[in-house]
């Protein structure tokens, strides 16, 4: 069973949640976030995805992780988040130290301590965070994000790539998809109504985006029990 826990107050600016679950195998769907994950034998960084990614962790293995907030991953990891787009890497390759034995012994609390030691004092990009929150709003006009923050389109794209891992239009698509999963998870409603509520032009638009981002139709996602993930701000939008 998937469980989420609020981050410690001193990590709240960087970390969206601490979570624990049991691997279901299968595909991991895009959610706009970057996680540090314990997969049973080592720590990995799961970068921002633009499509379904096959899980390397066998079904039934207990897993837990720390999820960075939208726009916080680049600063927290100490490298452009774009370097990890659609990739998973051993944490030791990113932070240059082995923490596996420590976390294997100490569990989620030890992972939180590892993250704390690395991210406290790192400087977040407030404009990238503000733009990410803007992209999360239903009906967001991505072309207006830069001017609203005093950034050119080129500056916005560069800062988004560093902080988030891809551009604002891609993030908006991913978060709209996550909004659909939130709405579908609440139960009831026809696909056309869910599509409209999530911000799609119509049901056909929803179907195309689900195929691109998840490799499945909306009906297949609902039938599989696919759940929303990422930073929960999309659930409140």
Wavefront OBJ file of the C-alpha trace (Angstrom):
o trace
v 0.000 0.000 0.000
v 1.296 3.443 -0.947
v 1.662 5.908 1.930
v 2.826 9.522 1.956
v 4.243 11.476 4.878
v 4.801 15.197 5.223
v 8.476 16.211 5.090
v 10.264 17.471 8.185
v 9.750 21.253 8.510
v 13.385 22.045 7.758
v 13.114 20.231 4.395
v 9.677 21.494 3.386
v 11.008 24.009 0.864
v 12.808 21.255 -1.067
v 10.838 18.079 -0.344
v 7.202 17.414 -1.258
v 6.873 14.196 0.728
v 8.472 11.052 2.066
v 6.719 7.930 0.818
v 6.685 4.172 1.259
v 5.117 1.420 -0.819
v 5.504 -2.065 -2.233
v 6.621 -2.261 -5.848
v 3.926 -3.284 -8.304
v 6.421 -3.633 -11.152
v 5.115 -2.480 -14.514
v 5.435 1.086 -15.801
v 6.064 4.263 -13.828
v 4.083 7.217 -15.189
v 5.266 10.832 -15.554
v 4.449 13.108 -12.619
v 6.812 16.081 -13.080
v 8.906 15.260 -10.024
v 12.285 13.730 -9.184
v 12.646 11.138 -6.425
v 15.484 9.526 -4.497
v 14.346 5.913 -4.149
v 15.445 2.919 -2.098
v 14.686 -0.104 -4.283
v 15.658 -2.891 -1.925
v 19.387 -2.997 -2.635
v 20.533 0.502 -3.564
v 19.564 4.164 -3.806
v 18.713 5.624 -7.192
v 17.579 8.978 -8.529
v 14.486 8.685 -10.704
v 14.600 11.651 -13.054
v 11.683 13.589 -14.551
v 9.887 11.402 -17.089
v 8.189 12.348 -20.334
v 6.664 8.916 -20.912
v 6.117 5.549 -19.244
v 9.279 4.045 -17.745
v 9.682 0.359 -16.983
v 10.336 -0.263 -13.294
v 13.592 -2.063 -12.526
v 12.285 -3.119 -9.109
v 10.507 -6.501 -9.001
v 6.920 -6.615 -7.838
v 6.544 -7.251 -4.119
v 9.753 -5.499 -3.014
v 9.256 -2.834 -0.280
v 10.367 0.581 -1.527
v 10.516 4.089 -0.098
v 11.734 7.461 -1.213
v 11.946 11.210 -0.950
v 10.187 13.296 -3.591
v 11.496 16.766 -4.396
v 9.107 19.618 -5.024
v 8.473 20.838 -8.550
v 11.362 23.094 -9.476
v 13.566 22.006 -6.544
v 15.335 18.987 -8.038
v 18.134 20.812 -9.833
v 19.252 22.720 -6.751
v 18.806 19.709 -4.471
v 20.808 17.348 -6.682
v 23.501 19.876 -7.551
v 23.197 19.459 -11.309
v 20.735 20.490 -14.031
v 17.637 18.329 -13.674
v 17.635 18.013 -17.457
v 20.660 15.709 -17.139
v 18.356 13.098 -15.597
v 15.321 13.474 -17.850
v 13.910 10.030 -18.687
v 16.763 8.410 -16.767
v 17.460 6.574 -13.523
v 20.926 6.769 -12.005
v 22.605 5.406 -8.858
v 22.586 8.125 -6.219
v 26.343 7.674 -5.807
v 26.837 8.908 -9.395
v 24.952 12.097 -8.591
v 26.133 12.891 -5.058
v 29.480 11.162 -5.275
v 29.162 9.121 -2.099
v 27.793 5.733 -1.113
v 24.837 5.877 1.253
v 23.318 2.473 0.466
v 24.505 0.624 3.583
v 23.400 3.449 5.841
v 19.887 3.525 4.359
v 19.637 -0.284 4.238
v 20.149 -0.255 8.008
v 18.289 2.910 8.956
v 15.353 2.875 6.552
v 13.367 5.993 5.579
v 14.661 8.017 8.534
v 18.239 7.467 7.367
v 17.285 8.485 3.818
v 15.767 11.698 5.142
v 19.018 12.392 7.012
v 21.050 11.800 3.840
v 18.860 14.234 1.911
v 19.016 16.779 4.724
v 22.818 16.726 4.751
v 22.903 17.469 1.023
v 20.105 19.963 0.445
v 20.012 22.236 3.481
v 21.568 25.508 2.480
v 21.186 24.943 -1.257
v 19.629 27.855 -3.055
v 16.358 27.261 -4.866
v 15.368 29.191 -7.987
v 12.239 31.058 -6.837
v 11.249 32.069 -10.360
v 11.446 28.484 -11.625
v 9.313 27.372 -8.692
v 6.784 30.131 -9.352
v 6.645 29.196 -13.031
v 6.158 25.515 -12.150
v 3.252 26.431 -9.889
v 1.828 28.538 -12.688
v 2.063 25.615 -15.106
v 0.168 23.472 -12.591
v -2.948 25.633 -12.737
v -5.823 24.343 -14.870
v -6.014 26.310 -18.086
v -2.562 27.833 -17.544
v -1.306 29.839 -20.503
v 2.284 28.710 -20.702
v 3.234 31.551 -23.040
v 2.297 34.050 -20.331
v 4.471 32.552 -17.583
v 7.712 34.220 -18.666
v 6.363 37.769 -19.075
v 4.491 37.469 -15.771
v 7.811 36.699 -14.051
v 9.903 39.156 -16.028
v 11.696 36.417 -17.992
v 12.219 36.043 -21.709
v 11.080 32.777 -23.288
v 14.712 31.694 -23.604
v 15.450 32.457 -19.934
v 12.316 30.631 -18.830
v 13.199 27.519 -20.818
v 16.767 27.466 -19.507
v 15.745 27.878 -15.882
v 12.986 25.313 -16.271
v 15.422 22.802 -17.774
v 17.828 23.335 -14.865
v 15.210 23.205 -12.117
v 12.498 20.893 -13.458
v 14.130 18.824 -16.202
v 12.117 19.948 -19.211
v 10.222 22.938 -20.554
v 7.048 24.540 -19.197
v 4.842 23.151 -21.964
v 5.936 19.593 -21.189
v 5.384 20.141 -17.461
v 1.911 21.543 -18.121
v 1.063 18.430 -20.176
v 2.335 16.103 -17.454
v 0.446 17.908 -14.702
v -2.759 17.958 -16.754
v -2.383 14.185 -17.132
v -1.899 13.880 -13.375
v -5.014 16.000 -12.867
v -6.959 13.489 -14.945
v -5.680 10.659 -12.729
v -6.754 12.581 -9.622
v -10.255 13.092 -11.001
v -10.530 9.509 -12.260
v -9.421 8.235 -8.859
v -12.337 10.008 -7.187
v -14.668 7.704 -9.095
v -17.623 8.249 -11.385
v -18.062 10.377 -14.434
v -17.790 9.717 -18.130
v -14.491 10.175 -19.928
v -15.742 13.227 -21.799
v -16.568 14.939 -18.510
v -13.267 13.928 -16.930
v -11.421 15.246 -19.984
v -13.126 18.629 -19.720
v -12.591 18.862 -15.954
v -8.905 18.022 -16.305
v -8.374 20.717 -18.941
v -8.365 18.775 -22.207
v -10.074 20.107 -25.323
v -12.153 16.954 -25.642
v -12.078 13.206 -25.042
v -10.001 12.573 -28.163
v -7.365 14.993 -26.854
v -7.309 13.130 -23.534
v -6.880 9.802 -25.317
v -3.963 11.067 -27.430
v -2.161 12.466 -24.399
v -2.671 9.310 -22.333
v -1.196 7.229 -25.127
v 1.813 9.564 -25.375
v 2.470 9.888 -21.662
v 1.366 6.472 -20.385
v 1.217 4.184 -23.422
v -2.397 3.340 -22.574
v -5.893 4.687 -23.194
v -7.778 6.522 -20.433
v -10.094 3.512 -19.977
v -7.100 1.183 -19.639
v -5.525 3.464 -17.041
v -8.713 3.570 -14.995
v -9.170 -0.193 -15.227
v -5.579 -0.759 -14.084
v -6.081 1.378 -10.994
v -3.365 3.851 -12.027
v -3.084 6.462 -9.288
v -1.949 10.048 -9.327
v 1.540 10.865 -8.060
v 3.916 13.785 -7.880
v 3.475 16.891 -5.792
v -0.104 16.913 -4.577
v -0.743 20.509 -5.590
v -2.376 19.162 -8.793
v -5.052 17.512 -6.624
v -5.997 20.884 -5.166
v -6.080 22.711 -8.506
l 1 2 3 4 5 6 7 8 9 10 11 12 13 14 15 16 17 18 19 20 21 22 23 24 25 26 27 28 29 30 31 32 33 34 35 36 37 38 39 40 41 42 43 44 45 46 47 48 49 50 51 52 53 54 55 56 57 58 59 60 61 62 63 64 65 66 67 68 69 70 71 72 73 74 75 76 77 78 79 80 81 82 83 84 85 86 87 88 89 90 91 92 93 94 95 96 97 98 99 100 101 102 103 104 105 106 107 108 109 110 111 112 113 114 115 116 117 118 119 120 121 122 123 124 125 126 127 128 129 130 131 132 133 134 135 136 137 138 139 140 141 142 143 144 145 146 147 148 149 150 151 152 153 154 155 156 157 158 159 160 161 162 163 164 165 166 167 168 169 170 171 172 173 174 175 176 177 178 179 180 181 182 183 184 185 186 187 188 189 190 191 192 193 194 195 196 197 198 199 200 201 202 203 204 205 206 207 208 209 210 211 212 213 214 215 216 217 218 219 220 221 222 223 224 225 226 227 228 229 230 231 232 233 234 235 236 237
